[in-house]
Amino acid sequence: MKKKPLTNQAGEVRELTRAAIKKMRHAHEVLPEHLLTILPRKVGQRGPQKSPVKILTTIRYSPEVLEYFKETGSGWQKRIDEALKE
């Protein structure tokens, strides 16, 4: 029996039959390992853990300093970091 193509000439996918769905296999069963590592992850799935590039610490600032930087909008902590590097 000749297989029906998955798409027609217009590119529309045909309706899958139960038999066709039963024959399907998971991507990790059929794709090479190196390809699986570069494919996008599922929503909410974490990537490989990266080592931190900054050190977590606690520091106290005067209210005026915090107010000044927070008023500049999101990214205010990064701007404090850049100001201290100067």
Gaussian input, Z-matrix of N, CA and C with variables (Angstrom, degrees):
# hf/3-21g

backbone

0 1
 N
 C     1     B1
 C     2     B2     1     A1
 N     3     B3     2     A2     1     D1
 C     4     B4     3     A3     2     D2
 C     5     B5     4     A4     3     D3
 N     6     B6     5     A5     4     D4
 C     7     B7     6     A6     5     D5
 C     8     B8     7     A7     6     D6
 N     9     B9     8     A8     7     D7
 C    10    B10     9     A9     8     D8
 C    11    B11    10    A10     9     D9
 N    12    B12    11    A11    10    D10
 C    13    B13    12    A12    11    D11
 C    14    B14    13    A13    12    D12
 N    15    B15    14    A14    13    D13
 C    16    B16    15    A15    14    D14
 C    17    B17    16    A16    15    D15
 N    18    B18    17    A17    16    D16
 C    19    B19    18    A18    17    D17
 C    20    B20    19    A19    18    D18
 N    21    B21    20    A20    19    D19
 C    22    B22    21    A21    20    D20
 C    23    B23    22    A22    21    D21
 N    24    B24    23    A23    22    D22
 C    25    B25    24    A24    23    D23
 C    26    B26    25    A25    24    D24
 N    27    B27    26    A26    25    D25
 C    28    B28    27    A27    26    D26
 C    29    B29    28    A28    27    D27
 N    30    B30    29    A29    28    D28
 C    31    B31    30    A30    29    D29
 C    32    B32    31    A31    30    D30
 N    33    B33    32    A32    31    D31
 C    34    B34    33    A33    32    D32
 C    35    B35    34    A34    33    D33
 N    36    B36    35    A35    34    D34
 C    37    B37    36    A36    35    D35
 C    38    B38    37    A37    36    D36
 N    39    B39    38    A38    37    D37
 C    40    B40    39    A39    38    D38
 C    41    B41    40    A40    39    D39
 N    42    B42    41    A41    40    D40
 C    43    B43    42    A42    41    D41
 C    44    B44    43    A43    42    D42
 N    45    B45    44    A44    43    D43
 C    46    B46    45    A45    44    D44
 C    47    B47    46    A46    45    D45
 N    48    B48    47    A47    46    D46
 C    49    B49    48    A48    47    D47
 C    50    B50    49    A49    48    D48
 N    51    B51    50    A50    49    D49
 C    52    B52    51    A51    50    D50
 C    53    B53    52    A52    51    D51
 N    54    B54    53    A53    52    D52
 C    55    B55    54    A54    53    D53
 C    56    B56    55    A55    54    D54
 N    57    B57    56    A56    55    D55
 C    58    B58    57    A57    56    D56
 C    59    B59    58    A58    57    D57
 N    60    B60    59    A59    58    D58
 C    61    B61    60    A60    59    D59
 C    62    B62    61    A61    60    D60
 N    63    B63    62    A62    61    D61
 C    64    B64    63    A63    62    D62
 C    65    B65    64    A64    63    D63
 N    66    B66    65    A65    64    D64
 C    67    B67    66    A66    65    D65
 C    68    B68    67    A67    66    D66
 N    69    B69    68    A68    67    D67
 C    70    B70    69    A69    68    D68
 C    71    B71    70    A70    69    D69
 N    72    B72    71    A71    70    D70
 C    73    B73    72    A72    71    D71
 C    74    B74    73    A73    72    D72
 N    75    B75    74    A74    73    D73
 C    76    B76    75    A75    74    D74
 C    77    B77    76    A76    75    D75
 N    78    B78    77    A77    76    D76
 C    79    B79    78    A78    77    D77
 C    80    B80    79    A79    78    D78
 N    81    B81    80    A80    79    D79
 C    82    B82    81    A81    80    D80
 C    83    B83    82    A82    81    D81
 N    84    B84    83    A83    82    D82
 C    85    B85    84    A84    83    D83
 C    86    B86    85    A85    84    D84
 N    87    B87    86    A86    85    D85
 C    88    B88    87    A87    86    D86
 C    89    B89    88    A88    87    D87
 N    90    B90    89    A89    88    D88
 C    91    B91    90    A90    89    D89
 C    92    B92    91    A91    90    D90
 N    93    B93    92    A92    91    D91
 C    94    B94    93    A93    92    D92
 C    95    B95    94    A94    93    D93
 N    96    B96    95    A95    94    D94
 C    97    B97    96    A96    95    D95
 C    98    B98    97    A97    96    D96
 N    99    B99    98    A98    97    D97
 C   100   B100    99    A99    98    D98
 C   101   B101   100   A100    99    D99
 N   102   B102   101   A101   100   D100
 C   103   B103   102   A102   101   D101
 C   104   B104   103   A103   102   D102
 N   105   B105   104   A104   103   D103
 C   106   B106   105   A105   104   D104
 C   107   B107   106   A106   105   D105
 N   108   B108   107   A107   106   D106
 C   109   B109   108   A108   107   D107
 C   110   B110   109   A109   108   D108
 N   111   B111   110   A110   109   D109
 C   112   B112   111   A111   110   D110
 C   113   B113   112   A112   111   D111
 N   114   B114   113   A113   112   D112
 C   115   B115   114   A114   113   D113
 C   116   B116   115   A115   114   D114
 N   117   B117   116   A116   115   D115
 C   118   B118   117   A117   116   D116
 C   119   B119   118   A118   117   D117
 N   120   B120   119   A119   118   D118
 C   121   B121   120   A120   119   D119
 C   122   B122   121   A121   120   D120
 N   123   B123   122   A122   121   D121
 C   124   B124   123   A123   122   D122
 C   125   B125   124   A124   123   D123
 N   126   B126   125   A125   124   D124
 C   127   B127   126   A126   125   D125
 C   128   B128   127   A127   126   D126
 N   129   B129   128   A128   127   D127
 C   130   B130   129   A129   128   D128
 C   131   B131   130   A130   129   D129
 N   132   B132   131   A131   130   D130
 C   133   B133   132   A132   131   D131
 C   134   B134   133   A133   132   D132
 N   135   B135   134   A134   133   D133
 C   136   B136   135   A135   134   D134
 C   137   B137   136   A136   135   D135
 N   138   B138   137   A137   136   D136
 C   139   B139   138   A138   137   D137
 C   140   B140   139   A139   138   D138
 N   141   B141   140   A140   139   D139
 C   142   B142   141   A141   140   D140
 C   143   B143   142   A142   141   D141
 N   144   B144   143   A143   142   D142
 C   145   B145   144   A144   143   D143
 C   146   B146   145   A145   144   D144
 N   147   B147   146   A146   145   D145
 C   148   B148   147   A147   146   D146
 C   149   B149   148   A148   147   D147
 N   150   B150   149   A149   148   D148
 C   151   B151   150   A150   149   D149
 C   152   B152   151   A151   150   D150
 N   153   B153   152   A152   151   D151
 C   154   B154   153   A153   152   D152
 C   155   B155   154   A154   153   D153
 N   156   B156   155   A155   154   D154
 C   157   B157   156   A156   155   D155
 C   158   B158   157   A157   156   D156
 N   159   B159   158   A158   157   D157
 C   160   B160   159   A159   158   D158
 C   161   B161   160   A160   159   D159
 N   162   B162   161   A161   160   D160
 C   163   B163   162   A162   161   D161
 C   164   B164   163   A163   162   D162
 N   165   B165   164   A164   163   D163
 C   166   B166   165   A165   164   D164
 C   167   B167   166   A166   165   D165
 N   168   B168   167   A167   166   D166
 C   169   B169   168   A168   167   D167
 C   170   B170   169   A169   168   D168
 N   171   B171   170   A170   169   D169
 C   172   B172   171   A171   170   D170
 C   173   B173   172   A172   171   D171
 N   174   B174   173   A173   172   D172
 C   175   B175   174   A174   173   D173
 C   176   B176   175   A175   174   D174
 N   177   B177   176   A176   175   D175
 C   178   B178   177   A177   176   D176
 C   179   B179   178   A178   177   D177
 N   180   B180   179   A179   178   D178
 C   181   B181   180   A180   179   D179
 C   182   B182   181   A181   180   D180
 N   183   B183   182   A182   181   D181
 C   184   B184   183   A183   182   D182
 C   185   B185   184   A184   183   D183
 N   186   B186   185   A185   184   D184
 C   187   B187   186   A186   185   D185
 C   188   B188   187   A187   186   D186
 N   189   B189   188   A188   187   D187
 C   190   B190   189   A189   188   D188
 C   191   B191   190   A190   189   D189
 N   192   B192   191   A191   190   D190
 C   193   B193   192   A192   191   D191
 C   194   B194   193   A193   192   D192
 N   195   B195   194   A194   193   D193
 C   196   B196   195   A195   194   D194
 C   197   B197   196   A196   195   D195
 N   198   B198   197   A197   196   D196
 C   199   B199   198   A198   197   D197
 C   200   B200   199   A199   198   D198
 N   201   B201   200   A200   199   D199
 C   202   B202   201   A201   200   D200
 C   203   B203   202   A202   201   D201
 N   204   B204   203   A203   202   D202
 C   205   B205   204   A204   203   D203
 C   206   B206   205   A205   204   D204
 N   207   B207   206   A206   205   D205
 C   208   B208   207   A207   206   D206
 C   209   B209   208   A208   207   D207
 N   210   B210   209   A209   208   D208
 C   211   B211   210   A210   209   D209
 C   212   B212   211   A211   210   D210
 N   213   B213   212   A212   211   D211
 C   214   B214   213   A213   212   D212
 C   215   B215   214   A214   213   D213
 N   216   B216   215   A215   214   D214
 C   217   B217   216   A216   215   D215
 C   218   B218   217   A217   216   D216
 N   219   B219   218   A218   217   D217
 C   220   B220   219   A219   218   D218
 C   221   B221   220   A220   219   D219
 N   222   B222   221   A221   220   D220
 C   223   B223   222   A222   221   D221
 C   224   B224   223   A223   222   D222
 N   225   B225   224   A224   223   D223
 C   226   B226   225   A225   224   D224
 C   227   B227   226   A226   225   D225
 N   228   B228   227   A227   226   D226
 C   229   B229   228   A228   227   D227
 C   230   B230   229   A229   228   D228
 N   231   B231   230   A230   229   D229
 C   232   B232   231   A231   230   D230
 C   233   B233   232   A232   231   D231
 N   234   B234   233   A233   232   D232
 C   235   B235   234   A234   233   D233
 C   236   B236   235   A235   234   D234
 N   237   B237   236   A236   235   D235
 C   238   B238   237   A237   236   D236
 C   239   B239   238   A238   237   D237
 N   240   B240   239   A239   238   D238
 C   241   B241   240   A240   239   D239
 C   242   B242   241   A241   240   D240
 N   243   B243   242   A242   241   D241
 C   244   B244   243   A243   242   D242
 C   245   B245   244   A244   243   D243
 N   246   B246   245   A245   244   D244
 C   247   B247   246   A246   245   D245
 C   248   B248   247   A247   246   D246
 N   249   B249   248   A248   247   D247
 C   250   B250   249   A249   248   D248
 C   251   B251   250   A250   249   D249
 N   252   B252   251   A251   250   D250
 C   253   B253   252   A252   251   D251
 C   254   B254   253   A253   252   D252
 N   255   B255   254   A254   253   D253
 C   256   B256   255   A255   254   D254
 C   257   B257   256   A256   255   D255

   B1=1.4430
   B2=1.5240
   B3=1.3219
   B4=1.4536
   B5=1.5279
   B6=1.3493
   B7=1.4595
   B8=1.5187
   B9=1.3347
   B10=1.4532
   B11=1.5275
   B12=1.3319
   B13=1.4591
   B14=1.5293
   B15=1.3306
   B16=1.4612
   B17=1.5243
   B18=1.3484
   B19=1.4648
   B20=1.5223
   B21=1.3261
   B22=1.4623
   B23=1.5303
   B24=1.3301
   B25=1.4611
   B26=1.5263
   B27=1.3189
   B28=1.4684
   B29=1.5216
   B30=1.3478
   B31=1.4587
   B32=1.5137
   B33=1.3250
   B34=1.4550
   B35=1.5223
   B36=1.3180
   B37=1.4648
   B38=1.5202
   B39=1.3257
   B40=1.4622
   B41=1.5254
   B42=1.3104
   B43=1.4582
   B44=1.5262
   B45=1.3263
   B46=1.4607
   B47=1.5220
   B48=1.3100
   B49=1.4605
   B50=1.5232
   B51=1.3241
   B52=1.4707
   B53=1.5285
   B54=1.3198
   B55=1.4670
   B56=1.5291
   B57=1.3272
   B58=1.4650
   B59=1.5244
   B60=1.3228
   B61=1.4660
   B62=1.5244
   B63=1.3386
   B64=1.4679
   B65=1.5236
   B66=1.3337
   B67=1.4624
   B68=1.5319
   B69=1.3335
   B70=1.4648
   B71=1.5213
   B72=1.3311
   B73=1.4685
   B74=1.5186
   B75=1.3306
   B76=1.4621
   B77=1.5225
   B78=1.3243
   B79=1.4674
   B80=1.5241
   B81=1.3396
   B82=1.4688
   B83=1.5300
   B84=1.3313
   B85=1.4626
   B86=1.5265
   B87=1.3235
   B88=1.4662
   B89=1.5259
   B90=1.3326
   B91=1.4681
   B92=1.5201
   B93=1.3296
   B94=1.4622
   B95=1.5345
   B96=1.3271
   B97=1.4663
   B98=1.5263
   B99=1.3417
   B100=1.4697
   B101=1.5291
   B102=1.3100
   B103=1.4585
   B104=1.5270
   B105=1.3118
   B106=1.4647
   B107=1.5219
   B108=1.3358
   B109=1.4648
   B110=1.5202
   B111=1.3415
   B112=1.4615
   B113=1.5262
   B114=1.3125
   B115=1.4617
   B116=1.5267
   B117=1.3314
   B118=1.4655
   B119=1.5256
   B120=1.3205
   B121=1.4623
   B122=1.5302
   B123=1.3115
   B124=1.4562
   B125=1.5254
   B126=1.3145
   B127=1.4547
   B128=1.5222
   B129=1.3160
   B130=1.4537
   B131=1.5122
   B132=1.3201
   B133=1.4597
   B134=1.5248
   B135=1.3245
   B136=1.4571
   B137=1.5119
   B138=1.3017
   B139=1.4505
   B140=1.5176
   B141=1.3290
   B142=1.4553
   B143=1.5280
   B144=1.3212
   B145=1.4618
   B146=1.5172
   B147=1.3172
   B148=1.4569
   B149=1.5203
   B150=1.3219
   B151=1.4570
   B152=1.5260
   B153=1.3390
   B154=1.4589
   B155=1.5282
   B156=1.3257
   B157=1.4601
   B158=1.5242
   B159=1.3252
   B160=1.4606
   B161=1.5230
   B162=1.3188
   B163=1.4609
   B164=1.5232
   B165=1.3224
   B166=1.4523
   B167=1.5194
   B168=1.3281
   B169=1.4595
   B170=1.5204
   B171=1.3157
   B172=1.4603
   B173=1.5142
   B174=1.3193
   B175=1.4639
   B176=1.5229
   B177=1.3229
   B178=1.4666
   B179=1.5238
   B180=1.3374
   B181=1.4587
   B182=1.5199
   B183=1.3110
   B184=1.4644
   B185=1.5280
   B186=1.3246
   B187=1.4669
   B188=1.5294
   B189=1.3353
   B190=1.4663
   B191=1.5258
   B192=1.3392
   B193=1.4680
   B194=1.5263
   B195=1.3236
   B196=1.4675
   B197=1.5236
   B198=1.3221
   B199=1.4585
   B200=1.5272
   B201=1.3355
   B202=1.4649
   B203=1.5313
   B204=1.3315
   B205=1.4650
   B206=1.5276
   B207=1.3255
   B208=1.4656
   B209=1.5262
   B210=1.3366
   B211=1.4650
   B212=1.5246
   B213=1.3197
   B214=1.4671
   B215=1.5288
   B216=1.3250
   B217=1.4633
   B218=1.5143
   B219=1.3461
   B220=1.4621
   B221=1.5223
   B222=1.3145
   B223=1.4614
   B224=1.5177
   B225=1.3459
   B226=1.4628
   B227=1.5220
   B228=1.3232
   B229=1.4661
   B230=1.5214
   B231=1.3204
   B232=1.4627
   B233=1.5257
   B234=1.3454
   B235=1.4627
   B236=1.5248
   B237=1.3245
   B238=1.4701
   B239=1.5216
   B240=1.3233
   B241=1.4672
   B242=1.5267
   B243=1.3324
   B244=1.4676
   B245=1.5246
   B246=1.3496
   B247=1.4685
   B248=1.5228
   B249=1.3193
   B250=1.4677
   B251=1.5252
   B252=1.3246
   B253=1.4647
   B254=1.5205
   B255=1.3482
   B256=1.4701
   B257=1.5106
   A1=108.85
   A2=117.11
   A3=122.98
   A4=109.85
   A5=116.27
   A6=120.31
   A7=110.34
   A8=115.67
   A9=120.13
   A10=107.70
   A11=117.79
   A12=118.52
   A13=110.27
   A14=116.56
   A15=121.33
   A16=111.35
   A17=116.86
   A18=120.40
   A19=110.17
   A20=115.62
   A21=119.70
   A22=108.98
   A23=117.45
   A24=120.81
   A25=112.25
   A26=117.87
   A27=121.87
   A28=111.81
   A29=117.17
   A30=121.31
   A31=114.15
   A32=117.15
   A33=120.53
   A34=109.79
   A35=115.40
   A36=121.00
   A37=108.79
   A38=115.58
   A39=119.92
   A40=109.48
   A41=116.03
   A42=120.94
   A43=108.55
   A44=115.85
   A45=120.05
   A46=110.37
   A47=115.56
   A48=121.02
   A49=108.94
   A50=116.41
   A51=120.25
   A52=110.61
   A53=116.12
   A54=120.22
   A55=110.61
   A56=117.01
   A57=120.65
   A58=110.69
   A59=116.47
   A60=120.56
   A61=110.37
   A62=117.72
   A63=120.82
   A64=112.04
   A65=117.16
   A66=121.13
   A67=112.87
   A68=116.84
   A69=120.05
   A70=111.05
   A71=115.30
   A72=121.54
   A73=108.63
   A74=115.96
   A75=121.34
   A76=110.22
   A77=115.54
   A78=120.84
   A79=111.24
   A80=118.01
   A81=119.93
   A82=112.38
   A83=117.26
   A84=120.74
   A85=112.34
   A86=117.61
   A87=119.57
   A88=114.35
   A89=118.29
   A90=120.12
   A91=111.19
   A92=118.00
   A93=120.43
   A94=110.97
   A95=115.97
   A96=121.96
   A97=112.39
   A98=117.05
   A99=119.11
   A100=111.88
   A101=118.15
   A102=121.06
   A103=110.86
   A104=117.06
   A105=120.56
   A106=111.60
   A107=117.12
   A108=119.69
   A109=112.49
   A110=118.41
   A111=119.70
   A112=113.24
   A113=117.80
   A114=120.59
   A115=109.99
   A116=117.34
   A117=119.63
   A118=111.08
   A119=114.78
   A120=120.58
   A121=109.97
   A122=115.12
   A123=120.66
   A124=108.82
   A125=117.18
   A126=121.96
   A127=108.54
   A128=116.48
   A129=121.82
   A130=114.74
   A131=118.03
   A132=120.79
   A133=108.98
   A134=117.08
   A135=121.91
   A136=111.36
   A137=114.37
   A138=121.28
   A139=109.82
   A140=117.00
   A141=119.34
   A142=110.79
   A143=116.13
   A144=121.33
   A145=110.02
   A146=116.15
   A147=121.39
   A148=108.46
   A149=116.33
   A150=118.73
   A151=108.40
   A152=117.90
   A153=120.67
   A154=111.38
   A155=115.72
   A156=119.97
   A157=111.03
   A158=116.28
   A159=120.94
   A160=108.73
   A161=115.58
   A162=121.81
   A163=108.82
   A164=116.47
   A165=121.83
   A166=108.89
   A167=116.50
   A168=121.58
   A169=108.73
   A170=116.31
   A171=121.43
   A172=107.96
   A173=116.40
   A174=121.10
   A175=107.80
   A176=116.19
   A177=120.41
   A178=109.58
   A179=115.18
   A180=121.92
   A181=108.48
   A182=116.31
   A183=119.57
   A184=108.34
   A185=117.26
   A186=120.18
   A187=112.81
   A188=116.81
   A189=120.10
   A190=111.46
   A191=116.56
   A192=120.84
   A193=109.61
   A194=116.65
   A195=119.87
   A196=111.48
   A197=116.94
   A198=120.15
   A199=110.76
   A200=116.35
   A201=120.71
   A202=110.87
   A203=116.59
   A204=119.37
   A205=112.19
   A206=118.15
   A207=120.50
   A208=111.75
   A209=116.67
   A210=120.13
   A211=111.89
   A212=117.89
   A213=120.99
   A214=111.51
   A215=117.58
   A216=121.05
   A217=113.20
   A218=114.85
   A219=119.41
   A220=110.31
   A221=115.54
   A222=121.23
   A223=112.33
   A224=116.65
   A225=119.70
   A226=112.19
   A227=118.48
   A228=120.48
   A229=110.71
   A230=116.52
   A231=120.58
   A232=110.09
   A233=116.48
   A234=119.39
   A235=111.55
   A236=117.99
   A237=120.16
   A238=109.21
   A239=116.89
   A240=121.88
   A241=110.52
   A242=116.82
   A243=120.86
   A244=111.36
   A245=117.08
   A246=120.34
   A247=110.91
   A248=117.01
   A249=120.07
   A250=112.16
   A251=117.40
   A252=120.46
   A253=111.93
   A254=117.29
   A255=120.55
   A256=112.19
   D1=132.80
   D2=-179.07
   D3=-78.07
   D4=135.42
   D5=178.67
   D6=-75.08
   D7=141.87
   D8=173.58
   D9=-79.22
   D10=141.11
   D11=176.19
   D12=-66.43
   D13=151.97
   D14=-178.79
   D15=-69.18
   D16=-32.27
   D17=-179.79
   D18=-123.35
   D19=156.77
   D20=175.06
   D21=-93.42
   D22=-174.98
   D23=-176.70
   D24=-65.03
   D25=-26.56
   D26=178.63
   D27=-80.30
   D28=-6.35
   D29=-179.97
   D30=89.41
   D31=5.74
   D32=179.13
   D33=-80.95
   D34=136.47
   D35=-179.56
   D36=-80.44
   D37=133.70
   D38=179.12
   D39=-75.36
   D40=162.20
   D41=177.65
   D42=-70.69
   D43=132.56
   D44=-178.79
   D45=-82.50
   D46=143.17
   D47=176.87
   D48=-87.99
   D49=163.43
   D50=177.11
   D51=-60.44
   D52=-38.07
   D53=-179.87
   D54=-63.95
   D55=-40.95
   D56=179.55
   D57=-66.35
   D58=-39.19
   D59=179.48
   D60=-66.36
   D61=-38.97
   D62=179.25
   D63=-64.19
   D64=-29.16
   D65=-179.34
   D66=-78.61
   D67=-15.11
   D68=-177.43
   D69=-66.50
   D70=147.89
   D71=178.15
   D72=-126.25
   D73=158.23
   D74=178.47
   D75=-66.73
   D76=149.83
   D77=-178.68
   D78=-58.46
   D79=-38.26
   D80=-177.92
   D81=-66.82
   D82=-14.67
   D83=177.51
   D84=-86.19
   D85=-24.22
   D86=-172.51
   D87=-116.96
   D88=-20.47
   D89=-177.82
   D90=-93.50
   D91=149.18
   D92=176.78
   D93=-65.52
   D94=150.51
   D95=-176.09
   D96=-56.46
   D97=-42.69
   D98=-177.39
   D99=-64.42
   D100=-28.94
   D101=178.27
   D102=-74.86
   D103=-35.92
   D104=179.66
   D105=-64.08
   D106=-30.15
   D107=-178.11
   D108=-73.02
   D109=-22.93
   D110=-178.14
   D111=-101.39
   D112=-7.76
   D113=178.67
   D114=-71.59
   D115=150.70
   D116=178.66
   D117=-61.66
   D118=149.47
   D119=179.63
   D120=-85.69
   D121=166.37
   D122=176.55
   D123=-69.67
   D124=158.52
   D125=178.18
   D126=-59.82
   D127=128.62
   D128=179.35
   D129=85.28
   D130=-6.36
   D131=-179.69
   D132=-84.11
   D133=128.76
   D134=-177.62
   D135=-77.32
   D136=150.19
   D137=174.14
   D138=-87.20
   D139=-172.06
   D140=178.79
   D141=-64.21
   D142=143.19
   D143=-178.09
   D144=-68.31
   D145=131.57
   D146=177.78
   D147=-101.50
   D148=145.81
   D149=177.63
   D150=-74.95
   D151=140.87
   D152=-177.38
   D153=-64.21
   D154=143.37
   D155=179.12
   D156=-102.88
   D157=-6.60
   D158=178.12
   D159=-124.45
   D160=161.51
   D161=-178.44
   D162=-104.40
   D163=129.96
   D164=178.31
   D165=-78.74
   D166=127.77
   D167=178.78
   D168=-152.39
   D169=171.71
   D170=176.59
   D171=-117.28
   D172=134.00
   D173=179.31
   D174=-141.12
   D175=144.88
   D176=-178.75
   D177=-104.38
   D178=132.59
   D179=176.99
   D180=-118.03
   D181=157.11
   D182=174.92
   D183=-69.86
   D184=152.35
   D185=-179.62
   D186=-57.14
   D187=-33.86
   D188=-179.09
   D189=-64.99
   D190=-39.58
   D191=-179.72
   D192=-65.49
   D193=-47.72
   D194=179.89
   D195=-63.17
   D196=-41.96
   D197=179.69
   D198=-61.68
   D199=-42.38
   D200=-180.00
   D201=-59.39
   D202=-49.26
   D203=-176.35
   D204=-73.18
   D205=-37.07
   D206=179.79
   D207=-66.55
   D208=-31.53
   D209=178.65
   D210=-67.34
   D211=-17.81
   D212=-179.95
   D213=-79.54
   D214=-4.99
   D215=175.45
   D216=99.21
   D217=-167.84
   D218=-177.52
   D219=-62.98
   D220=148.36
   D221=-176.67
   D222=91.24
   D223=11.65
   D224=-176.32
   D225=-64.21
   D226=-32.45
   D227=179.21
   D228=-67.50
   D229=-37.84
   D230=177.50
   D231=-64.92
   D232=-38.66
   D233=179.35
   D234=-67.42
   D235=-34.93
   D236=174.53
   D237=-63.14
   D238=-44.10
   D239=178.89
   D240=-58.21
   D241=-45.24
   D242=-179.52
   D243=-66.45
   D244=-38.58
   D245=179.48
   D246=-65.38
   D247=-38.01
   D248=-179.68
   D249=-71.93
   D250=-25.62
   D251=178.38
   D252=-72.35
   D253=-24.05
   D254=-177.67
   D255=-71.51

